[in-house]
Amino acid sequence: MRLNSDATLKFRGVGATRVYMLWDEKRKRIAIQVAPEDSSSSYKLTFSEAQNSADIGAKAFLRHVGVSIETKVDLALEWNQKDQMFEARLPGL
């Protein structure tokens, strides 16, 4: 997964280096939440050299929750300030 510059800036602004990947089966929504640096169940945020994008290696997570995305999909992310996470509805589910 690649986060755009706005999402990257938000995560950098709160000092995030790792994130939890969350799945809401009922609502078919995915969330990316700030995680503690020492969390072994989190995913590493890999920031681009220019710091304007970030990648998350979450393919195994998507497979685990039964989501298969074979092509690039742009998702509208919504920031949830209370829970320090982005949320998005996955298309076609």
Backbone as CSV, one residue per row, in Angstrom:
resi,resn,N_x,N_y,N_z,CA_x,CA_y,CA_z,C_x,C_y,C_z
1,MET,0.847,-1.164,0.000,0.000,0.000,0.000,0.894,1.228,0.000
2,ARG,0.476,2.211,-0.739,1.209,3.477,-0.754,0.271,4.588,-0.308
3,LEU,0.737,5.353,0.663,-0.023,6.492,1.160,0.405,7.748,0.428
4,ASN,-0.562,8.601,0.114,-0.241,9.840,-0.595,0.397,10.843,0.359
5,SER,0.735,12.006,-0.169,1.473,12.995,0.629,0.666,13.497,1.817
6,ASP,-0.639,13.672,1.675,-1.454,14.156,2.795,-1.478,13.144,3.939
7,ALA,-1.692,11.877,3.608,-1.710,10.828,4.641,-0.323,10.674,5.270
8,THR,0.706,10.754,4.449,2.071,10.648,4.948,2.376,11.792,5.911
9,LEU,1.991,12.988,5.533,2.214,14.157,6.390,1.497,13.992,7.724
10,LYS,0.286,13.468,7.709,-0.473,13.264,8.945,0.252,12.266,9.854
11,PHE,0.694,11.135,9.293,1.398,10.144,10.104,2.742,10.683,10.604
12,ARG,3.462,11.401,9.755,4.725,11.999,10.202,4.471,13.012,11.309
13,GLY,3.365,13.776,11.191,3.021,14.803,12.172,2.733,14.257,13.563
14,VAL,2.237,13.023,13.626,1.977,12.410,14.935,3.115,11.483,15.351
15,GLY,4.191,11.480,14.553,5.381,10.705,14.907,5.271,9.204,14.671
16,ALA,4.362,8.794,13.820,4.158,7.362,13.573,5.303,6.763,12.757
17,THR,5.744,5.596,13.169,6.714,4.810,12.399,6.159,3.424,12.108
18,ARG,5.122,3.049,12.853,4.472,1.743,12.676,2.963,1.944,12.751
19,VAL,2.227,1.054,12.099,0.763,1.150,12.086,0.130,-0.223,12.257
20,TYR,-1.080,-0.214,12.801,-1.906,-1.414,12.824,-2.793,-1.387,11.589
21,MET,-3.019,-2.551,11.015,-3.983,-2.703,9.931,-5.225,-3.332,10.558
22,LEU,-6.365,-2.676,10.399,-7.612,-3.134,11.006,-8.653,-3.396,9.932
23,TRP,-9.527,-4.351,10.190,-10.556,-4.748,9.228,-11.895,-4.820,9.925
24,ASP,-12.880,-4.154,9.369,-14.253,-4.211,9.862,-15.065,-4.986,8.834
25,GLU,-15.263,-6.263,9.096,-15.955,-7.158,8.157,-17.376,-6.679,7.876
26,LYS,-18.068,-6.266,8.916,-19.467,-5.865,8.776,-19.630,-4.662,7.842
27,ARG,-18.773,-3.663,8.020,-18.878,-2.440,7.213,-17.984,-2.442,5.981
28,LYS,-17.176,-3.497,5.819,-16.238,-3.620,4.682,-15.301,-2.417,4.613
29,ARG,-14.749,-2.089,5.779,-13.845,-0.951,5.870,-12.499,-1.410,6.407
30,ILE,-11.490,-0.735,5.930,-10.127,-0.982,6.385,-9.677,0.264,7.143
31,ALA,-8.795,0.063,8.118,-8.256,1.211,8.859,-6.760,1.024,9.042
32,ILE,-6.068,2.145,9.081,-4.629,2.175,9.323,-4.438,3.076,10.532
33,GLN,-4.034,2.473,11.657,-3.963,3.183,12.924,-2.526,3.274,13.438
34,VAL,-2.195,4.401,14.007,-0.881,4.596,14.607,-0.652,3.520,15.669
35,ALA,0.536,2.902,15.624,0.901,1.857,16.584,2.185,2.262,17.306
36,PRO,2.393,1.723,18.496,3.657,1.990,19.203,4.843,1.423,18.415
37,GLU,5.989,2.058,18.555,7.190,1.620,17.831,7.592,0.191,18.133
38,ASP,7.302,-0.282,19.327,7.745,-1.614,19.734,6.683,-2.702,19.533
39,SER,5.599,-2.385,18.838,4.532,-3.367,18.639,4.945,-4.423,17.614
40,SER,4.917,-5.674,18.028,5.300,-6.764,17.120,4.176,-7.148,16.164
41,SER,2.963,-6.678,16.421,1.846,-7.012,15.532,1.496,-5.870,14.587
42,SER,2.408,-4.926,14.443,2.169,-3.769,13.585,2.997,-3.866,12.309
43,TYR,2.731,-2.943,11.406,3.430,-2.872,10.129,4.288,-1.614,10.100
44,LYS,5.465,-1.725,9.521,6.392,-0.603,9.437,5.962,0.360,8.336
45,LEU,6.020,1.642,8.634,5.826,2.678,7.618,7.190,2.951,7.004
46,THR,7.302,2.807,5.708,8.545,3.094,5.009,8.356,4.384,4.221
47,PHE,9.007,5.439,4.682,8.847,6.748,4.058,9.780,6.877,2.859
48,SER,9.281,7.530,1.807,10.110,7.769,0.626,11.238,8.733,0.989
49,GLU,12.255,8.743,0.164,13.398,9.625,0.405,12.964,11.082,0.499
50,ALA,12.004,11.469,-0.337,11.513,12.851,-0.327,10.503,13.094,0.799
51,GLN,10.132,12.035,1.540,9.182,12.121,2.655,7.771,12.521,2.227
52,ASN,7.438,12.332,0.936,6.111,12.725,0.462,5.187,11.535,0.197
53,SER,5.639,10.343,0.518,4.785,9.163,0.455,5.332,8.131,1.434
54,ALA,4.481,7.174,1.768,4.892,6.101,2.676,4.280,4.800,2.181
55,ASP,5.014,3.718,2.348,4.547,2.400,1.944,4.327,1.526,3.168
56,ILE,3.357,0.631,3.036,3.071,-0.369,4.059,3.000,-1.711,3.343
57,GLY,3.814,-2.656,3.748,3.785,-3.994,3.147,2.668,-4.807,3.774
58,ALA,1.447,-4.659,3.261,0.272,-5.252,3.908,-0.422,-6.312,3.062
59,LYS,0.259,-6.875,2.088,-0.370,-7.867,1.224,-0.863,-9.086,2.009
60,ALA,-0.073,-9.550,2.962,-0.470,-10.709,3.774,-1.712,-10.387,4.604
61,PHE,-1.792,-9.170,5.113,-2.970,-8.763,5.874,-4.221,-8.825,4.999
62,LEU,-4.129,-8.275,3.793,-5.283,-8.280,2.896,-5.706,-9.707,2.564
63,ARG,-4.740,-10.571,2.305,-5.066,-11.984,2.052,-5.746,-12.601,3.266
64,HIS,-5.243,-12.291,4.444,-5.783,-12.840,5.691,-7.262,-12.487,5.876
65,VAL,-7.649,-11.273,5.497,-9.046,-10.860,5.658,-9.876,-11.167,4.417
66,GLY,-9.268,-11.836,3.427,-10.008,-12.273,2.247,-10.202,-11.233,1.173
67,VAL,-9.310,-10.267,1.128,-9.390,-9.205,0.122,-8.300,-9.420,-0.912
68,SER,-8.703,-9.474,-2.166,-7.745,-9.635,-3.244,-7.868,-8.442,-4.190
69,ILE,-6.826,-7.654,-4.246,-6.802,-6.487,-5.136,-5.640,-6.680,-6.089
70,GLU,-5.960,-6.878,-7.351,-4.937,-7.187,-8.350,-4.419,-5.957,-9.095
71,THR,-5.168,-4.871,-9.054,-4.747,-3.661,-9.762,-4.734,-2.489,-8.784
72,LYS,-4.158,-1.396,-9.216,-4.094,-0.201,-8.382,-5.504,0.317,-8.112
73,VAL,-5.760,0.633,-6.850,-7.047,1.177,-6.438,-6.779,2.407,-5.581
74,ASP,-7.395,3.509,-5.933,-7.287,4.722,-5.124,-8.468,4.758,-4.163
75,LEU,-8.164,4.911,-2.883,-9.207,4.955,-1.870,-9.240,6.325,-1.212
76,ALA,-10.441,6.784,-0.916,-10.602,8.036,-0.179,-10.458,7.727,1.305
77,LEU,-9.424,8.263,1.906,-9.170,8.038,3.325,-9.825,9.126,4.162
78,GLU,-10.360,8.720,5.298,-10.951,9.665,6.247,-10.157,9.568,7.539
79,TRP,-9.692,10.703,8.063,-8.915,10.705,9.304,-9.856,10.695,10.499
80,ASN,-9.658,9.754,11.387,-10.408,9.636,12.628,-9.473,10.135,13.733
81,GLN,-9.654,11.383,14.141,-8.760,12.023,15.109,-8.774,11.300,16.454
82,LYS,-9.942,10.910,16.907,-10.077,10.256,18.216,-9.231,8.991,18.298
83,ASP,-9.278,8.166,17.256,-8.565,6.890,17.270,-7.228,6.930,16.529
84,GLN,-6.842,8.129,16.049,-5.560,8.313,15.345,-5.401,7.299,14.206
85,MET,-6.412,7.282,13.303,-6.339,6.335,12.194,-7.083,6.853,10.979
86,PHE,-6.642,6.323,9.824,-7.353,6.560,8.584,-8.306,5.394,8.360
87,GLU,-9.467,5.694,7.791,-10.445,4.668,7.457,-10.855,4.815,6.010
88,ALA,-11.166,3.678,5.370,-11.626,3.708,3.982,-12.499,2.484,3.709
89,ARG,-13.456,2.657,2.846,-14.307,1.548,2.410,-13.641,0.935,1.182
90,LEU,-13.532,-0.390,1.174,-12.939,-1.076,0.034,-13.998,-1.263,-1.047
91,PRO,-13.667,-0.953,-2.283,-14.640,-1.047,-3.383,-14.926,-2.501,-3.743
92,GLY,-16.134,-2.725,-4.231,-16.503,-4.031,-4.761,-16.737,-5.108,-3.730
93,LEU,-16.858,-4.730,-2.468,-17.102,-5.734,-1.417,-18.460,-5.555,-0.808
